[in-house]
Structure formats: structure tokens, C-alpha cells
Amino acid sequence: MSHAPVSSAVLEAAIAWKLCLDEGSGSTDERNEFMRWHAADEEHARAWLQLGLLDQRVSTAAGPARHALMQSRVGLRRQLGGLAGMLLIGGLLAWAGVPSLAPNYWLADQRTATGELRTLRLEDGTLLSLNSHTAVDIDFKGEQRLITLHQGEISVETGHEDSRPLLVRTEDGRLRPLGTRFLVSREATGTRLEVLQSSVAAKPLNSGDEQVLREGQQVLMNTNGLGPLGPVAVGADAWTRGMLVVDNVRLADLVARLGEYRSGHLGVADEVADLRVSGSFPLTDTDLALASLLPALPVKIERHTQWWVTVSAK
């Protein structure tokens, strides 16, 4: 069997099954459901194998570190007490295919857990909001005010109590707000900038030119340049108020977004994946968000365990 990394969602599902079965609380139905899950996809079996190998690698580790490894992501963060533990657990889980647990996440000045939203008032008056599973460094000690986004998404409303320039930096380049409110998110192919108010100058890492984006514009920036400009989606900043707003999106895309705010696996059956959805959904209670689908769509919510939930055809 291949030892290539598996997706984060599949690995989290494997962890969920291990927690359920190791604790001895799994019923006969749950054990049968696990066997069906294991056999359903080669990646499922590969994740289970890698989790077993990972467990063996830390079997001689200190008790608290090994215990922490087998917790949910939220529990894992609570268990880590020092740099050695962070590097051990973060490195091992990254090896197993969960890139979001890299050391720069654990070592960041500010980070949020899965499903956590946080708003900070910085020393210059800047209002900084962190979306789910976001990590940032904040450095106001030099000749500039610097916010470094390692992963996730932030909302920035610039303060004016400091004359030094404010910059937001990612692996793809830097953003220079010109007295503004904007969103920055790290995506698989680059950094997305969405300007909600005033303007922001964007400079890719390997480019000497800045381009100014105006209110209502958004762009994807990579290290070599900027993509085409587009309009900011309606409700793009609704997450800062604990809501997700969508307009005529695929059910599969909505479920994927909600899955970013809860631990474990949240999936959707193929036969209903292309149904279209519009509406507002609470991010702080994803179970309530899922329940709100039932009156409007021919779907049901299947809960195999608290860690494994599927939206399927009614």
C-alpha cells in the first residue's frame, strides 16, 4: 500500500474512529460502520495504516505527549505545554498528511482552533479578526507595523494611532493598506485579497511593482504576480459576525465551508452534491446550520458518530 500523505479530512476521520474504538465505547453498529468506511476507499485504509504507524512512532514518548496526539485538534492544542511537545506532535502529524499542523502554526503569536473566531484590538487601534484555524505573527517593534499571516483568514480594519506604515505579509508577497478595511486569506494556490473599504496596494514577492485595488475588488496573488481582478462576493466578511452567507452555491461547497468550523468528517453524498443553496448559516453552531437545510432541500443528516456526519438524500 502507498504511504503517500492523505487528505486532512480523511486523516481526521481515521483519528475519530480510533478514538471511538480505542475507548471501547463503539457499538456493534459503529464497528460495522467502521469496517465499511475502511473498505470504501483505498485512502481510508491508507490513513488507518499511517495512523497506526504514527502511534507506534510515539509509543515510547512521554505519556502526556502521546495522549495529546490522540485527541481532537482542539484537545491537542490544549494539551501541548512546551516547544518540544509542539515540534514533536506538529512534525509527526505533518508527516502523516496534515499540513495545517506545521510548526509555524504552533509557534504563531496568535492562532485559533477549528471553529474558533477571535477579534483583537492591536496597540495602534487596528481591529484584527481571525477566522477558524488561523495563525498570525504580530511585530510592531521596528520601523513598520507588520502582520504575518501563516494560514487561514483575517479581517483587518486599520488603526490610525501610529504613523509607521502597516504591512500584511504572506508567503506570496505583501499588502499595504491605504487607510482601509480588507480581508486576506491563504489558499492552496496563493493569497486572496478582498478590499471592503478604501484601497490596498498589493506587491507579489517576486515582482517589483505594486498594484492598488479599490473598494469592492478582490484578487488572488501568488509569488510571481496577480490574477485577474473580480468583485468581492456578497457577505464575504460575514464570518467576522459568526455567519456564512452564500448565494446559489453547490451544496457540496457549502458543506465543505461548514466543515472548516467543526472537528471530524463532514461529507455530502454525490446524489445531492449539486443541489443549489442560498442563505445565511451560523458558524458557531454548525449542527444548527445543517438542520436548517432540512426544510428546503430533499436531504437528511446522517450521524454515524459525533465525528462522522454526512448530508445524504432523503
Secondary structure as GFF3:
##gff-version 3
##sequence-region A 1 314
A	DSSP	alpha_helix	8	22	.	.	.	ID=ss1
A	DSSP	alpha_helix	28	40	.	.	.	ID=ss2
A	DSSP	alpha_helix	42	57	.	.	.	ID=ss3
A	DSSP	alpha_helix	63	69	.	.	.	ID=ss4
A	DSSP	alpha_helix	73	79	.	.	.	ID=ss5
A	DSSP	alpha_helix	83	95	.	.	.	ID=ss6
A	DSSP	three_ten_helix	99	101	.	.	.	ID=ss7
A	DSSP	alpha_helix	103	106	.	.	.	ID=ss8
A	DSSP	beta_strand	110	111	.	.	.	ID=ss9
A	DSSP	beta_strand	118	121	.	.	.	ID=ss10
A	DSSP	beta_strand	127	130	.	.	.	ID=ss11
A	DSSP	beta_strand	135	139	.	.	.	ID=ss12
A	DSSP	beta_strand	145	151	.	.	.	ID=ss13
A	DSSP	beta_strand	153	157	.	.	.	ID=ss14
A	DSSP	beta_strand	166	170	.	.	.	ID=ss15
A	DSSP	beta_strand	173	177	.	.	.	ID=ss16
A	DSSP	beta_strand	181	187	.	.	.	ID=ss17
A	DSSP	beta_strand	190	197	.	.	.	ID=ss18
A	DSSP	beta_strand	199	204	.	.	.	ID=ss19
A	DSSP	beta_strand	211	214	.	.	.	ID=ss20
A	DSSP	beta_strand	217	222	.	.	.	ID=ss21
A	DSSP	beta_strand	225	226	.	.	.	ID=ss22
A	DSSP	beta_strand	230	231	.	.	.	ID=ss23
A	DSSP	three_ten_helix	238	241	.	.	.	ID=ss24
A	DSSP	beta_strand	243	250	.	.	.	ID=ss25
A	DSSP	alpha_helix	251	259	.	.	.	ID=ss26
A	DSSP	beta_strand	265	268	.	.	.	ID=ss27
A	DSSP	three_ten_helix	270	272	.	.	.	ID=ss28
A	DSSP	beta_strand	276	282	.	.	.	ID=ss29
A	DSSP	alpha_helix	286	291	.	.	.	ID=ss30
A	DSSP	beta_strand	299	305	.	.	.	ID=ss31
A	DSSP	beta_strand	308	313	.	.	.	ID=ss32
###
